[in-house]
Amino acid sequence: GLSYGQLVYNLAGIALNVLEPLLALYPDMFVTSAFRTAESSSTTSDHPRGKAVDIQFKKATKSDYFEIAKKLSTNLNYDKILLEYKTYGSGLPWIHISFDIEKPRKIVLTYLNDKKYGEGLTNLA
């Protein structure tokens, strides 16, 4: 339900406030998911509004993700950081970061297999 202008505004916000500083900290970072349609996301997802990215890192091990998420949570402006672990597929974690100019709530959570595991960061490697 957002206009193209609103989507571009949100995408520019996350690019300038999250991705640029993140790339300066971790040049080996890559985006695995960003804007996507509402049909391919949950109803509460920030991705269809252009306010979220999922990232991984070249050569990072499963255990590296916890330290990376800790560093990002203290060095970025964000609304939410989710450290997401999986016990299936590649088994590699990823980090979900959302940004909202109106509400930088600084929420940090750990997820396991698409479900909330706990508040804050937990090393599940």
Secondary structure by P-SEA (a helix, b strand, c coil): cccaaaaaaaaaaaaaccaaaaaaaccccccccccccccccccccccccccccccccccccccaaaaaaaaaaacccccbbbbbbbcccccbbbbbbbbbccccccccccccccccccccccccc
